[in-house]
């Protein structure tokens, strides 16, 4: 349920965000640098990054835990060629953003009124806040998300002051904030490289694999892809629009769309994907080859295809699926 923050909560958050804006951390820290905060009373660290991602918008984001920061690392992995679809699929954070007035929505002006915050006339003086969840439209924050962002900004301001001008390597190091009886310590330390590693899902049921191996191999080449639907639908999060994913299987040899399914909100997408693929195999037999687009699908299918002796190839273009998406229009491949 969406819990609306109080005026006092908004006041605290706007004051912290204004301090941050005046300090201009985006001039000091690159987007690749990840801050790690290990706080007493929390089971896992939370993380922060600074963004100067557009000339007219700057920001700072808080990631609730390891799963969220792994998603951000998926975005960084694409380098300068990062696609909007990758961002939609992986952005999972709460952000304070700094820009011009035309960036704001009705809810932002309400928050400013409750906080009694009046922006000055300097550049990027307007402050607004968003929560990002994979597959959902960026939305206004609730009380829980506000508390997370308030904690993050408070600790970041401490960390920045303690760190001073110490050098760091954003590719290999993190700025680590730790607490001991409430006293913070800040150091530049090696980044946990394990967070960057992506392991393919492994089908552990050998009997299940043995049954699939008995299926007839019919020698066809398939194309498999996942994309976002072009029209949002209602969601369990009230007014926040949700963009379902469409999984498509095409028979590349025969030149037609063989099957498709939509992943509904809240489902385990990895589990739903395997159920869809295996159902197709059971009904049609095993292909000799599968063409996919993107490393994410390759990671999902690599173990299964290896054990079933299916040739898995990654391609930028999938002719049958691309024609299908062009005909429908407005879809975004992940």
C-alpha atoms as one frame of an Amber mdcrd trajectory, in Angstrom:
protein
   0.000   0.000   0.000   1.273   3.481  -0.876   1.896   5.411   2.358   2.158
   9.162   1.788   5.100  10.812   3.600   4.377  13.528   6.166   5.400  17.156
   5.915   8.195  16.641   8.462   9.581  13.715   6.469   9.582  15.802   3.317
  11.291  18.710   5.112  14.156  16.494   6.298  14.623  14.969   2.858  14.558
  18.268   0.958  17.090  19.788   3.382  19.472  16.872   2.844  18.987  16.959
  -0.925  19.661  20.706  -1.014  22.912  20.185   0.920  23.871  17.568  -1.617
  23.002  19.769  -4.592  25.193  22.565  -3.291  28.075  20.169  -2.724  27.847
  18.967  -6.372  29.297  15.465  -5.876  28.939  14.693  -9.627  31.957  16.913
 -10.177  34.024  14.649  -7.908  32.682  11.116  -8.348  32.154   9.217 -11.645
  29.039   7.110 -12.244  31.152   3.930 -12.134  32.118   4.488  -8.497  29.935
   2.560  -6.046  29.645   3.549  -2.397  29.138   0.661   0.042  27.425   1.378
   3.377  27.643  -1.234   6.112  25.424  -0.048   8.932  24.801  -1.563  12.326
  21.432  -3.274  12.523  21.213  -4.085   8.786  21.630  -7.629   7.473  23.380
  -6.525   4.274  25.007  -3.376   2.917  23.169  -0.772   0.908  24.843   1.056
  -1.959  24.874   4.470  -3.596  25.953   5.960  -6.916  26.263   9.522  -8.237
  24.832  10.359 -11.650  25.703  13.054 -14.131  23.906  11.054 -16.799  22.456
  14.040 -18.686  23.451  17.672 -18.975  20.053  18.805 -17.731  19.522  16.191
 -14.971  21.863  15.114 -12.168  21.210  12.753  -9.301  22.117  10.286  -6.592
  20.638   6.802  -6.156  20.297   4.415  -3.223  20.203   0.629  -3.817  18.558
  -1.359  -1.043  20.903  -4.362  -1.165  23.056  -6.694  -3.240  20.392  -7.712
  -5.741  19.689  -4.080  -6.611  23.342  -3.130  -7.100  23.869  -6.212  -9.279
  21.184  -4.858 -11.579  23.017  -1.524 -11.784  26.206  -3.403 -12.669  24.266
  -5.008 -15.532  23.678  -1.493 -16.856  27.341  -0.516 -16.506  28.386  -3.718
 -18.267  27.046  -2.373 -21.564  29.353   0.666 -21.412  28.598   3.575 -23.731
  26.149   1.467 -25.783  23.682   0.935 -22.934  20.136   0.691 -24.271  17.001
   2.147 -22.738  15.634  -1.403 -22.558  18.569  -2.452 -20.363  17.842   0.465
 -18.050  14.135  -0.397 -17.846  14.928  -4.038 -17.080  17.589  -3.351 -14.437
  16.996  -0.011 -12.739  16.063  -0.792  -9.137  16.732   2.113  -6.795  15.407
   5.243  -5.101  16.792   8.501  -6.496  17.070  12.197  -5.679  17.198  14.140
  -8.944  18.154  17.717  -9.704  16.895  19.535 -12.778  14.694  22.250 -14.189
  11.044  22.922 -13.359   9.694  21.151 -16.444  11.025  17.827 -15.083   8.482
  17.857 -12.231   5.004  16.343 -11.982   2.013  17.209  -9.822   3.220  14.994
  -6.971   6.564  16.802  -6.870   4.919  20.190  -6.355   2.798  18.677  -3.570
   5.941  17.379  -1.864   7.596  20.810  -2.183   4.526  22.452  -0.648   4.450
  20.014   2.279   8.173  20.556   2.862   7.838  24.340   2.453  10.721  24.120
   0.043  11.246  27.052  -2.306  13.966  26.496  -4.938  16.321  29.365  -5.643
  16.971  30.697  -9.120  20.259  28.888  -9.695  20.712  26.127 -12.280  19.220
  22.723 -11.515  17.579  24.121  -8.389  14.480  21.924  -8.567  14.618  18.691
  -6.564  12.401  15.675  -7.112  12.438  12.021  -6.059  11.654   8.768  -7.892
  11.547   5.061  -7.213  12.636   2.763 -10.057  11.518  -0.862 -10.273  12.220
  -3.190 -13.214   9.328  -3.116 -15.669   7.517  -0.225 -13.977   7.285   3.445
 -14.875   9.430   5.631 -12.546   7.111   6.831  -9.796   6.764   9.047  -6.725
   8.236   7.690  -3.500   6.304   6.461  -0.452   7.287   6.730   3.227   9.453
   3.601   3.232  11.365   4.731   0.160  11.700   8.237   1.600  13.240   6.796
   4.790  15.732   4.767   2.735  16.705   7.829   0.712  16.988   9.990   3.854
  19.300   7.436   5.466  21.367   7.180   2.300  21.798  10.930   1.819  22.657
  11.431   5.499  25.380   8.790   5.400  26.689   9.906   2.020  27.198  13.474
   3.261  29.182  12.071   6.211  31.211   9.773   3.955  32.040  12.545   1.489
  33.242  14.828   4.267  35.410  12.133   5.888  36.842  10.913   2.593  38.084
  14.315   1.536  40.297  14.240  -1.548  41.682  10.713  -1.273  42.282   9.060
  -4.674  40.317   6.007  -5.819  39.995   3.694  -8.800  36.263   3.454  -9.649
  36.803   0.316 -11.745  38.314  -1.696  -8.896  37.556   0.091  -5.630  34.614
   1.189  -3.525  34.226   3.914  -0.929  33.245   1.843   2.114  31.366   3.382
   5.031  31.222   1.280   8.217  29.918   1.918  11.722  31.271   0.853  15.103
  29.017   1.819  18.015  27.552   4.533  15.846  30.905   6.007  14.841  31.490
   6.037  11.080  34.723   5.049   9.347  35.301   5.694   5.647  37.978   3.994
   3.555  38.778   3.257  -0.062  38.729  -0.537  -0.352  38.671  -3.249  -3.060
  35.217  -3.712  -4.545  33.493  -7.063  -4.056  34.084  -8.540  -7.521  31.630
 -11.323  -6.733  28.815  -8.818  -7.234  29.866  -8.411 -10.877  29.778 -12.117
 -11.675  26.675 -13.569 -13.309  26.266 -17.315 -13.089  23.964 -19.156 -15.498
  20.978 -20.933 -13.930  21.759 -24.639 -13.611  19.049 -27.277 -14.025  19.842
 -29.529 -11.089  17.239 -32.213 -11.823  19.201 -34.778 -13.874  16.087 -36.937
 -14.339  14.315 -33.923 -15.855  17.204 -33.400 -18.301  17.226 -37.112 -19.155
  13.543 -36.926 -20.119  14.181 -33.911 -22.369  17.077 -35.733 -24.053  14.657
 -38.460 -25.130  12.652 -35.958 -27.148  13.027 -36.130 -30.922  15.513 -33.652
 -32.350  13.746 -32.247 -35.384  16.658 -30.244 -36.791  15.079 -26.803 -36.940
  16.628 -23.443 -36.061  14.693 -21.249 -33.616  14.841 -17.564 -32.750  13.983
 -16.699 -29.143  13.664 -13.188 -27.772  12.121 -11.222 -24.893  10.783  -7.682
 -25.261   8.616  -5.242 -23.371   5.030  -4.668 -24.417   4.520  -1.194 -25.829
   1.450  -0.389 -23.712   1.427  -0.332 -19.895  -1.278  -2.075 -17.921  -2.665
  -1.678 -14.427  -0.645  -3.219 -11.638  -0.860  -4.376  -8.060   1.005  -1.200
  -7.119  -2.068   0.938  -7.667  -1.527   3.774 -10.136   1.991   2.737 -11.202
   1.909   1.493 -14.840   3.484  -1.903 -15.472   4.988  -2.993 -18.807   4.630
  -6.783 -19.255   7.287  -8.790 -21.067   6.576 -10.808 -24.174   8.599 -13.947
 -24.913   8.619 -14.966 -28.582   9.695 -18.178 -30.333  10.114 -18.090 -34.122
  10.871 -20.929 -36.503  13.735 -19.416 -38.523  13.686 -22.189 -41.158   9.966
 -21.968 -41.887   9.782 -18.203 -41.360   6.906 -17.840 -38.892   6.209 -17.008
 -35.236   5.793 -20.381 -33.570   4.670 -19.362 -30.075   4.575 -16.456 -27.630
   3.633 -15.754 -24.032   3.285 -12.745 -21.737   4.878 -12.663 -18.288   2.316
 -11.293 -15.872   3.203  -8.973 -13.014   4.636 -10.692  -9.966   5.621 -13.991
 -11.602   9.086 -15.471 -11.297  10.183 -14.533 -14.813  13.050 -17.017 -14.911
  10.762 -19.871 -13.894   8.044 -18.755 -16.316  10.579 -18.538 -19.143  11.811
 -22.100 -18.619   8.261 -23.439 -18.355   7.408 -21.762 -21.674  10.533 -23.026
 -23.469  10.292 -26.588 -22.138   6.568 -26.750 -23.003   7.493 -25.870 -26.582
  10.209 -28.550 -26.632   7.803 -31.172 -25.305   5.230 -30.340 -27.976   7.600
 -29.879 -30.936  10.845 -31.673 -30.144  14.348 -30.266 -29.696  15.829 -27.807
 -32.216  19.340 -28.145 -33.553  20.072 -24.441 -32.998  18.720 -21.404 -31.119
  19.523 -17.812 -32.064  19.068 -15.248 -29.295  19.755 -11.546 -28.827  21.543
 -10.285 -25.721  23.751 -11.750 -23.029  20.886 -12.039 -20.532  19.088 -14.675
 -22.616  22.381 -16.393 -23.337  22.993 -16.712 -19.618  19.529 -18.161 -19.054
  19.808 -20.770 -21.803  23.501 -21.685 -21.762  23.332 -24.574 -19.275  20.126
 -26.043 -20.719  21.369 -25.874 -24.326  24.763 -27.279 -23.416  23.223 -30.311
 -21.710  20.744 -30.877 -24.546  23.437 -30.428 -27.247  21.634 -27.459 -28.815
  23.808 -24.915 -30.622  23.179 -21.538 -28.926  24.207 -18.451 -30.914  23.950
 -14.751 -30.068  22.994 -12.362 -32.886  22.195  -8.668 -33.013  19.424  -9.287
 -35.521  16.700 -11.935 -35.469  15.087 -11.704 -38.904  11.703 -13.317 -38.218
  11.166 -11.733 -34.818  12.396  -8.322 -36.006   9.868  -8.385 -38.875   7.126
  -9.356 -36.444   7.986  -6.543 -34.020   8.227  -4.010 -36.858   4.775  -5.031
 -38.046   3.277  -4.641 -34.585   5.254  -1.472 -33.843   6.334   0.104 -30.604
   7.915  -2.890 -28.933  11.278  -2.544 -27.225  13.729  -5.442 -27.245  15.604
  -6.015 -24.024
